[in-house]
């Protein structure tokens, strides 16, 4: 084979594989949250969910709400993925997005799932959305400042590569650890019944305000343009793991309340 042709084919192959890996790993946070939730579902809730999702797991459907963003017919749901809040605000005091936000999105899904008149299609759609949105709720930069779009315009580097603060928390911290979503879920901390009950406590807006406290700390953790490396991962990956686990436990709590 001509050496130039070989190099071109090799480049295309490894570029495609790298791209696939990036896409796959970027979804691991949501999948881990869904997988963790499965462990806390009651038998009755699990049976009803299995029927609605036609055997698909919570991990499998957890990325649905991001996948539909490319379809314009779902544009109305875009604002459901986040909340804009100043760092010194609570959800109660923050200016609300007239198009809706994470709280209104989650509550809308719950209402549809509790409605006995909802169609099979409506149940499936809103269950998939709910799984994703509770995952988003526990990522601190989904409750970020309006002026920088939840850290999306806060430019930083990750091991010398240009990125932004939101992406670091959405993907980079998880990707750098190099674990599958099953490994992340299976290596979640062992918690006592009392610890699980403590995580389950509170209302949806209580959870928002709790996570927003982490948001404040994340903004403080970087200087714009900073090159984030091993130390940043060391300092913050524990928080990521804790948030994935909390998201899974709270997702199961909400689903149990709906379906049990």
C-alpha positions as CSV (number, residue, x, y, z in Angstrom):
1,X,0.0,0.0,0.0
2,X,1.2,3.5,-0.8
3,X,2.6,5.0,2.4
4,X,0.7,8.3,1.9
5,X,-2.6,6.5,1.4
6,X,-1.9,4.4,4.5
7,X,-1.2,7.5,6.6
8,X,-4.4,9.1,5.4
9,X,-6.5,6.0,6.2
10,X,-4.9,5.7,9.6
11,X,-5.5,9.3,10.4
12,X,-9.2,9.0,9.4
13,X,-9.6,5.8,11.4
14,X,-8.1,7.1,14.6
15,X,-9.8,10.5,14.2
16,X,-13.2,8.8,14.0
17,X,-12.4,6.5,16.9
18,X,-11.3,9.5,19.0
19,X,-14.5,11.4,18.1
20,X,-16.6,8.4,19.0
21,X,-14.8,8.1,22.3
22,X,-15.4,11.8,23.0
23,X,-19.1,11.5,22.3
24,X,-19.4,8.3,24.4
25,X,-17.5,9.5,27.4
26,X,-19.3,12.8,27.4
27,X,-22.5,10.9,28.2
28,X,-21.1,8.8,31.0
29,X,-22.2,11.2,33.8
30,X,-25.9,10.8,32.9
31,X,-25.6,7.1,32.4
32,X,-23.9,6.6,35.8
33,X,-26.7,8.5,37.4
34,X,-29.3,6.4,35.7
35,X,-27.5,3.2,36.7
36,X,-27.2,4.2,40.3
37,X,-30.9,5.1,40.4
38,X,-31.8,1.5,39.3
39,X,-30.4,0.2,42.6
40,X,-32.8,2.3,44.7
41,X,-36.0,1.7,42.8
42,X,-38.8,-0.3,44.4
43,X,-39.9,-3.5,42.7
44,X,-43.3,-1.9,41.7
45,X,-41.7,1.3,40.4
46,X,-39.1,-0.8,38.4
47,X,-41.9,-2.9,36.9
48,X,-43.9,0.1,35.7
49,X,-40.8,1.9,34.4
50,X,-39.7,-1.1,32.5
51,X,-43.1,-1.3,30.8
52,X,-43.1,2.4,29.8
53,X,-39.5,2.2,28.5
54,X,-40.1,-1.1,26.8
55,X,-37.2,-2.8,28.6
56,X,-34.7,0.0,28.1
57,X,-32.7,0.9,31.2
58,X,-32.5,4.3,32.9
59,X,-28.9,4.6,31.8
60,X,-29.8,4.0,28.2
61,X,-32.5,6.7,28.1
62,X,-30.6,9.2,30.2
63,X,-29.0,11.0,27.2
64,X,-32.3,11.3,25.3
65,X,-32.9,14.9,26.2
66,X,-29.5,15.9,24.8
67,X,-30.0,13.8,21.6
68,X,-33.2,15.6,20.7
69,X,-31.5,19.1,20.8
70,X,-30.6,18.7,17.1
71,X,-34.3,18.5,16.2
72,X,-36.0,22.0,16.0
73,X,-39.4,20.6,17.0
74,X,-38.0,20.2,20.5
75,X,-36.6,23.7,20.9
76,X,-39.2,24.6,23.5
77,X,-37.5,22.1,25.9
78,X,-34.0,23.6,25.7
79,X,-34.4,25.9,28.7
80,X,-35.4,23.0,30.8
81,X,-31.7,21.9,31.1
82,X,-30.5,24.8,33.3
83,X,-31.3,27.6,35.7
84,X,-29.7,31.0,35.6
85,X,-29.0,32.4,39.1
86,X,-26.6,35.0,40.5
87,X,-24.2,33.5,43.0
88,X,-25.9,35.2,46.0
89,X,-29.4,34.1,45.1
90,X,-31.7,31.3,46.0
91,X,-34.1,29.8,43.5
92,X,-37.0,31.6,45.3
93,X,-35.3,35.0,44.8
94,X,-33.9,34.5,41.3
95,X,-35.5,35.9,38.2
96,X,-37.4,33.1,36.5
97,X,-37.0,32.3,32.8
98,X,-40.4,32.8,31.1
99,X,-39.5,29.8,28.9
100,X,-39.1,27.6,31.9
101,X,-36.1,26.1,33.6
102,X,-34.9,22.9,35.3
103,X,-37.5,23.2,38.1
104,X,-40.4,23.8,35.8
105,X,-39.2,21.1,33.4
106,X,-38.9,18.5,36.2
107,X,-42.3,19.4,37.7
108,X,-43.9,19.3,34.2
109,X,-42.5,15.7,33.7
110,X,-43.8,14.6,37.1
111,X,-47.2,16.0,36.4
112,X,-47.5,14.1,33.0
113,X,-46.2,10.9,34.6
114,X,-48.8,11.1,37.4
115,X,-51.7,11.9,35.0
116,X,-53.7,8.7,34.4
117,X,-54.9,10.2,31.1
118,X,-51.3,10.6,29.6
119,X,-50.7,8.6,26.5
120,X,-48.1,5.9,26.2
121,X,-46.0,8.3,24.0
122,X,-46.3,11.1,26.5
123,X,-45.3,8.8,29.4
124,X,-42.2,7.6,27.5
125,X,-41.1,11.1,26.4
126,X,-41.5,12.7,29.8
127,X,-39.9,9.8,31.7
128,X,-36.8,10.0,29.5
129,X,-36.7,13.8,30.0
130,X,-37.0,13.5,33.8
131,X,-34.1,11.0,34.0
132,X,-31.9,13.5,32.2
133,X,-33.1,16.6,33.9
134,X,-32.4,15.3,37.4
135,X,-28.9,14.4,36.2
136,X,-28.5,18.0,34.9
137,X,-29.7,19.4,38.3
138,X,-26.8,17.8,40.1
139,X,-24.1,19.3,37.7
140,X,-23.2,22.6,39.4
141,X,-22.7,24.6,36.2
142,X,-26.3,23.9,35.1
143,X,-27.3,26.4,37.9
144,X,-24.8,29.1,36.8
145,X,-24.7,32.8,36.0
146,X,-26.7,34.2,33.2
147,X,-23.9,36.4,31.9
148,X,-21.5,33.6,31.2
149,X,-24.2,31.0,30.3
150,X,-23.4,28.7,33.2
151,X,-19.6,28.9,32.7
152,X,-19.8,28.2,28.9
153,X,-18.0,31.5,28.2
154,X,-15.5,31.2,31.0
155,X,-12.5,30.1,29.0
156,X,-9.9,27.8,30.6
157,X,-7.6,25.1,29.4
158,X,-7.7,21.4,30.2
159,X,-4.2,20.0,30.0
160,X,-3.3,22.7,27.5
161,X,-6.4,22.3,25.3
162,X,-8.9,25.2,25.0
163,X,-12.2,24.6,26.7
164,X,-14.6,26.2,29.1
165,X,-15.6,25.8,32.7
166,X,-18.9,24.2,31.9
167,X,-17.4,21.6,29.7
168,X,-14.8,20.8,32.3
169,X,-17.5,19.8,34.7
170,X,-19.8,18.3,32.1
171,X,-17.2,16.0,30.5
172,X,-13.5,16.6,31.2
173,X,-13.3,15.7,34.8
174,X,-15.2,12.4,34.1
175,X,-13.3,11.7,30.8
176,X,-9.9,12.1,32.4
177,X,-10.7,9.4,35.0
178,X,-11.1,6.9,32.1
179,X,-13.9,4.8,33.6
180,X,-17.1,3.5,31.9
181,X,-20.4,4.6,33.3
182,X,-20.8,1.1,34.9
183,X,-17.4,1.4,36.6
184,X,-18.4,4.8,37.9
185,X,-21.8,3.5,39.2
186,X,-20.4,0.3,40.6
187,X,-17.7,2.2,42.5
188,X,-20.1,4.7,44.1
189,X,-19.6,5.0,47.9
190,X,-21.2,2.6,50.2
191,X,-23.8,4.6,52.1
192,X,-25.8,3.7,55.2
193,X,-29.6,3.8,55.3
194,X,-29.3,7.0,57.3
195,X,-27.0,8.6,54.8
196,X,-29.3,7.7,51.9
197,X,-32.3,9.2,53.8
198,X,-30.3,12.4,54.4
199,X,-29.7,12.7,50.6
200,X,-33.4,12.1,49.9
201,X,-34.6,14.8,52.2
202,X,-35.8,18.1,51.0
203,X,-37.8,19.5,48.1
204,X,-36.8,20.0,44.6
205,X,-35.9,23.7,45.2
206,X,-34.0,22.7,48.3
207,X,-31.8,20.5,46.1
208,X,-31.4,23.4,43.6
209,X,-30.1,25.7,46.4
210,X,-27.8,22.9,47.7
211,X,-26.2,22.4,44.3
212,X,-26.0,26.1,43.8
213,X,-23.8,26.3,46.8
214,X,-21.4,24.0,44.9
215,X,-21.8,26.3,41.9
216,X,-20.4,29.2,43.9
217,X,-17.4,27.1,44.8
218,X,-16.7,26.0,41.2
219,X,-16.6,29.6,40.1
220,X,-14.1,30.4,42.8
221,X,-12.0,27.4,41.9
222,X,-10.6,28.8,38.6
223,X,-9.0,32.0,37.1
224,X,-10.2,32.6,33.6
225,X,-7.5,31.3,31.1
226,X,-6.0,29.0,33.7
227,X,-4.6,25.7,32.5
228,X,-6.3,23.0,34.7
229,X,-4.4,19.8,35.2
230,X,-3.9,16.9,37.6
231,X,-4.4,19.0,40.7
232,X,-7.8,20.3,39.6
233,X,-8.9,16.7,38.9
234,X,-7.5,15.6,42.3
235,X,-9.4,18.4,44.1
236,X,-12.7,18.1,42.4
237,X,-13.4,14.6,41.1
238,X,-14.7,13.5,44.5
239,X,-17.4,16.2,44.2
240,X,-18.3,14.9,40.7
241,X,-18.7,11.3,42.1
242,X,-20.8,12.5,45.0
243,X,-23.1,14.5,42.7
244,X,-23.6,11.5,40.4
245,X,-24.5,9.4,43.4
246,X,-26.9,12.0,44.8
247,X,-28.5,12.5,41.4
248,X,-29.1,8.7,41.2
249,X,-30.6,8.4,44.7
250,X,-32.8,11.4,44.2
251,X,-33.9,10.3,40.8
252,X,-35.0,7.0,42.3
253,X,-36.8,8.8,45.1
254,X,-38.8,10.9,42.6
255,X,-39.6,7.8,40.5
256,X,-40.6,5.8,43.5
257,X,-43.0,8.5,44.5
258,X,-44.6,8.5,41.1
259,X,-44.8,4.8,40.3
260,X,-44.8,2.9,43.6
